[in-house]
Amino acid sequence: MSDLALIAAVSILTAGLTIAFGSIGPALGEGRAAAAALNAIAQQPDSASTLSRTLFVSLAMIESTAIYCFVVAMIVLFANPFWDRFIQQAASTAAG
């Protein structure tokens, strides 16, 4: 396996793991937050608007974690700095 193929394989594996952990964690967190909010609304229906607002803010913050993981995976796949370094190194080796 060449170095370029190894970098590609590791990049794809890393992106896959990033997406996997980045989607499982926020999904579990959003489920827990929604369950806790529904329990709180069931116990105190008068404060449903306040709880709903707080729930939506917390869901947005949790979802941002998944978006960050997606962005990191895209960077690893399409803007990997190791690609550029390896290609420059290969070009300098070929040139002289």
Residue frames as a rotation matrix with the C-alpha (Angstrom) as fourth column:
MET 1
0.590 0.807 0.000 0.00
0.807 -0.590 0.000 0.00
0.000 0.000 -1.000 0.00
SER 2
-0.238 -0.688 0.686 1.44
0.634 -0.645 -0.427 3.34
0.736 0.333 0.590 -0.99
ASP 3
-0.835 -0.139 -0.532 1.66
0.520 -0.516 -0.681 6.29
-0.180 -0.846 0.503 1.37
LEU 4
-0.825 0.564 -0.037 -1.04
-0.533 -0.756 0.381 8.15
0.187 0.334 0.924 -0.51
ALA 5
-0.133 0.788 -0.601 -3.41
-0.097 0.593 0.799 5.18
0.986 0.164 -0.002 -0.23
LEU 6
-0.411 -0.079 -0.908 -2.62
0.829 0.381 -0.409 4.90
0.379 -0.921 -0.091 3.47
ILE 7
-0.973 0.069 -0.221 -3.41
0.032 -0.905 -0.424 8.59
-0.229 -0.420 0.878 4.02
ALA 8
-0.530 0.828 -0.184 -6.67
-0.615 -0.226 0.756 8.16
0.584 0.514 0.629 2.09
ALA 9
-0.126 0.483 -0.867 -7.67
0.340 0.842 0.419 5.08
0.932 -0.242 -0.270 4.09
VAL 10
-0.623 -0.156 -0.767 -6.91
0.782 -0.095 -0.616 6.71
0.023 -0.983 0.181 7.43
SER 11
-0.953 0.300 -0.043 -8.76
-0.300 -0.954 0.006 9.87
-0.039 0.018 0.999 6.37
ILE 12
-0.290 0.892 -0.347 -11.85
-0.433 0.202 0.879 7.92
0.854 0.405 0.327 5.37
LEU 13
-0.162 0.181 -0.970 -11.76
0.684 0.729 0.022 5.84
0.711 -0.660 -0.242 8.56
THR 14
-0.849 -0.208 -0.486 -11.33
0.507 -0.579 -0.638 8.96
-0.149 -0.788 0.597 10.70
ALA 15
-0.788 0.615 0.019 -14.19
-0.557 -0.726 0.403 10.73
0.262 0.306 0.915 8.94
GLY 16
-0.121 0.765 -0.633 -16.43
-0.047 0.632 0.773 7.72
0.992 0.123 -0.040 9.46
LEU 17
-0.328 -0.054 -0.943 -15.61
0.873 0.365 -0.324 7.49
0.362 -0.930 -0.072 13.15
THR 18
-0.987 -0.042 -0.154 -16.12
0.098 -0.922 -0.373 11.24
-0.127 -0.384 0.915 13.55
ILE 19
-0.491 0.868 -0.076 -19.56
-0.619 -0.286 0.732 11.04
0.613 0.407 0.677 11.97
ALA 20
-0.087 0.467 -0.880 -20.45
0.345 0.842 0.413 7.94
0.934 -0.268 -0.235 13.99
PHE 21
-0.455 -0.129 -0.881 -19.54
0.889 -0.019 -0.457 9.38
0.042 -0.991 0.124 17.37
GLY 22
-0.990 0.031 -0.137 -20.69
-0.024 -0.999 -0.049 12.83
-0.138 -0.045 0.989 16.37
SER 23
-0.423 0.900 -0.108 -24.16
-0.516 -0.141 0.845 11.61
0.745 0.413 0.523 15.55
ILE 24
-0.070 0.390 -0.918 -24.66
0.542 0.787 0.293 9.07
0.837 -0.477 -0.267 18.32
GLY 25
-0.720 -0.308 -0.622 -23.73
0.694 -0.292 -0.659 11.41
0.021 -0.906 0.423 21.17
PRO 26
-0.911 0.411 -0.031 -25.98
-0.410 -0.911 -0.041 14.32
-0.045 -0.024 0.999 20.20
ALA 27
-0.284 0.854 -0.436 -28.84
-0.302 0.351 0.886 11.93
0.910 0.383 0.158 19.38
LEU 28
-0.177 0.175 -0.968 -28.69
0.789 0.613 -0.034 10.43
0.588 -0.770 -0.247 22.85
GLY 29
-0.873 -0.211 -0.440 -28.38
0.449 -0.701 -0.553 13.90
-0.192 -0.681 0.707 24.41
GLU 30
-0.765 0.644 0.010 -31.33
-0.545 -0.655 0.524 15.26
0.343 0.395 0.852 22.47
GLY 31
-0.118 0.732 -0.671 -33.43
0.123 0.681 0.722 12.28
0.985 0.003 -0.170 23.49
ARG 32
-0.378 -0.081 -0.922 -32.59
0.901 0.195 -0.387 12.75
0.211 -0.977 -0.001 27.16
ALA 33
-0.982 -0.009 -0.189 -33.24
0.056 -0.967 -0.248 16.49
-0.181 -0.254 0.950 26.98
ALA 34
-0.528 0.843 -0.106 -36.61
-0.500 -0.208 0.841 15.98
0.687 0.497 0.531 25.30
ALA 35
-0.058 0.500 -0.864 -37.62
0.508 0.760 0.406 13.31
0.860 -0.415 -0.298 27.81
ALA 36
-0.618 -0.229 -0.752 -36.63
0.782 -0.272 -0.561 15.51
-0.076 -0.935 0.347 30.74
ALA 37
-0.956 0.293 -0.026 -38.50
-0.293 -0.945 0.147 18.47
0.018 0.148 0.989 29.26
LEU 38
-0.283 0.902 -0.326 -41.63
-0.248 0.259 0.933 16.42
0.926 0.345 0.150 28.71
ASN 39
-0.161 0.174 -0.972 -41.48
0.838 0.544 -0.042 15.14
0.521 -0.821 -0.233 32.28
ALA 40
-0.852 -0.204 -0.483 -41.07
0.453 -0.750 -0.482 18.68
-0.264 -0.629 0.731 33.57
ILE 41
-0.781 0.625 0.001 -43.96
-0.501 -0.627 0.596 19.94
0.373 0.465 0.803 31.44
ALA 42
-0.132 0.750 -0.648 -46.12
0.210 0.660 0.721 17.07
0.969 -0.040 -0.245 32.67
GLN 43
-0.276 -0.024 -0.961 -45.35
0.948 0.156 -0.276 17.99
0.156 -0.987 -0.020 36.28
GLN 44
-0.327 0.130 -0.936 -45.69
0.361 -0.898 -0.250 21.77
-0.873 -0.420 0.247 35.79
PRO 45
-0.016 0.366 0.930 -47.95
0.995 0.094 -0.020 22.55
-0.094 0.926 -0.366 32.81
ASP 46
0.851 0.381 -0.361 -48.06
0.385 -0.921 -0.065 26.25
-0.357 -0.083 -0.930 33.69
SER 47
0.285 -0.834 -0.473 -44.38
-0.437 -0.552 0.710 26.70
-0.853 0.005 -0.522 32.90
ALA 48
0.474 -0.054 0.879 -44.55
0.599 0.751 -0.277 24.89
-0.645 0.658 0.388 29.56
SER 49
0.960 -0.104 0.261 -43.56
0.153 -0.588 -0.794 27.94
0.236 0.802 -0.549 27.54
THR 50
0.541 -0.804 0.247 -40.44
-0.828 -0.457 0.325 28.57
-0.148 -0.380 -0.913 29.62
LEU 51
0.153 -0.471 0.869 -39.48
-0.182 0.851 0.493 24.91
-0.971 -0.234 0.045 29.51
SER 52
0.722 0.160 0.673 -40.06
0.581 0.388 -0.716 24.73
-0.375 0.908 0.187 25.76
ARG 53
0.903 -0.425 0.065 -37.89
-0.332 -0.786 -0.522 27.77
0.273 0.449 -0.851 25.15
THR 54
0.245 -0.841 0.483 -35.11
-0.844 0.060 0.533 26.33
-0.477 -0.538 -0.695 27.29
LEU 55
0.343 -0.059 0.937 -35.49
0.195 0.981 -0.009 22.98
-0.919 0.186 0.348 25.55
PHE 56
0.925 0.040 0.378 -35.12
0.380 -0.060 -0.923 24.53
-0.015 0.997 -0.070 22.10
VAL 57
0.653 -0.750 0.103 -32.01
-0.737 -0.661 -0.141 26.46
0.174 0.016 -0.985 23.11
SER 58
0.068 -0.643 0.763 -30.46
-0.633 0.564 0.531 23.34
-0.771 -0.519 -0.369 24.59
LEU 59
0.580 0.175 0.796 -31.39
0.400 0.789 -0.465 21.28
-0.709 0.588 0.388 21.53
ALA 60
0.964 -0.261 0.045 -29.70
-0.102 -0.521 -0.847 23.87
0.245 0.812 -0.529 19.32
MET 61
0.311 -0.896 0.318 -26.55
-0.943 -0.248 0.223 23.68
-0.121 -0.369 -0.921 21.41
ILE 62
0.131 -0.220 0.967 -26.58
-0.190 0.951 0.242 19.89
-0.973 -0.215 0.083 21.32
GLU 63
0.831 0.253 0.496 -27.16
0.406 0.336 -0.850 19.90
-0.382 0.907 0.177 17.57
SER 64
0.780 -0.597 -0.186 -24.21
-0.618 -0.691 -0.374 22.22
0.095 0.407 -0.909 17.09
THR 65
0.024 -0.774 0.632 -21.97
-0.621 0.484 0.617 19.44
-0.784 -0.407 -0.469 18.38
ALA 66
0.315 0.162 0.935 -23.16
0.481 0.823 -0.304 17.18
-0.818 0.545 0.181 15.57
ILE 67
0.993 0.051 0.105 -22.60
0.117 -0.521 -0.846 19.96
0.011 0.852 -0.523 13.04
TYR 68
0.435 -0.900 0.036 -19.05
-0.853 -0.400 0.335 20.49
-0.287 -0.176 -0.942 14.32
CYS 69
-0.078 -0.450 0.890 -18.35
-0.127 0.889 0.439 16.79
-0.989 -0.079 -0.126 13.90
PHE 70
0.678 0.374 0.633 -19.74
0.565 0.287 -0.774 16.92
-0.471 0.882 -0.017 10.37
VAL 71
0.921 -0.369 -0.128 -17.52
-0.385 -0.799 -0.462 19.87
0.068 0.474 -0.878 9.54
VAL 72
0.108 -0.920 0.376 -14.46
-0.765 0.165 0.623 18.10
-0.635 -0.355 -0.686 10.95
ALA 73
0.133 -0.003 0.991 -15.27
0.326 0.944 -0.041 15.02
-0.936 0.329 0.127 8.88
MET 74
0.919 0.230 0.320 -15.57
0.374 -0.252 -0.893 17.13
-0.125 0.940 -0.318 5.73
ILE 75
0.650 -0.755 -0.087 -12.26
-0.753 -0.655 0.059 18.84
-0.102 0.027 -0.994 6.49
VAL 76
-0.042 -0.676 0.736 -10.57
-0.412 0.682 0.604 15.49
-0.910 -0.278 -0.307 7.01
LEU 77
0.316 0.236 0.919 -11.96
0.587 0.712 -0.385 14.22
-0.745 0.661 0.087 3.71
PHE 78
0.686 0.160 0.710 -11.64
0.719 -0.299 -0.628 17.23
0.112 0.941 -0.320 1.43
ALA 79
0.699 -0.476 0.534 -9.19
-0.323 -0.876 -0.358 19.68
0.638 0.078 -0.766 3.02
ASN 80
0.904 -0.378 -0.202 -6.79
0.403 0.590 0.700 17.34
-0.145 -0.713 0.686 4.74
PRO 81
0.713 -0.678 -0.180 -3.47
-0.674 -0.733 0.091 19.11
-0.194 0.056 -0.979 5.35
PHE 82
0.057 -0.711 0.701 -1.61
-0.188 0.682 0.707 15.80
-0.980 -0.173 -0.095 5.13
TRP 83
0.649 0.211 0.731 -2.61
0.640 0.367 -0.675 15.50
-0.410 0.906 0.103 1.46
ASP 84
0.956 -0.269 0.114 -0.89
-0.161 -0.812 -0.562 18.78
0.244 0.518 -0.820 0.60
ARG 85
0.392 -0.856 0.336 2.18
-0.783 -0.118 0.611 17.95
-0.484 -0.503 -0.716 2.66
PHE 86
0.165 -0.310 0.936 2.52
0.190 0.942 0.278 14.51
-0.968 0.132 0.215 1.09
ILE 87
0.788 0.165 0.593 2.04
0.600 0.003 -0.800 15.83
-0.134 0.986 -0.097 -2.43
GLN 88
0.841 -0.540 0.046 4.64
-0.525 -0.833 -0.177 18.60
0.134 0.125 -0.983 -1.85
GLN 89
0.202 -0.782 0.590 7.04
-0.592 0.383 0.710 16.06
-0.780 -0.492 -0.385 -0.41
ALA 90
0.337 -0.016 0.941 6.52
0.532 0.828 -0.177 13.73
-0.777 0.560 0.288 -3.37
ALA 91
0.956 0.028 0.292 7.01
0.265 -0.510 -0.818 16.61
0.126 0.860 -0.495 -5.83
SER 92
0.612 -0.783 0.109 10.23
-0.784 -0.583 0.215 17.72
-0.105 -0.217 -0.971 -4.16
THR 93
0.114 -0.550 0.827 11.50
-0.208 0.801 0.561 14.15
-0.971 -0.236 -0.023 -4.15
ALA 94
0.562 0.173 0.809 10.68
0.672 0.475 -0.569 13.72
-0.483 0.863 0.151 -7.84
ALA 95
0.983 -0.165 0.075 12.28
-0.094 -0.816 -0.570 17.07
0.156 0.553 -0.818 -8.74
GLY 96
0.236 -0.972 -0.011 15.56
-0.323 -0.068 -0.944 16.33
0.917 0.226 -0.330 -7.22
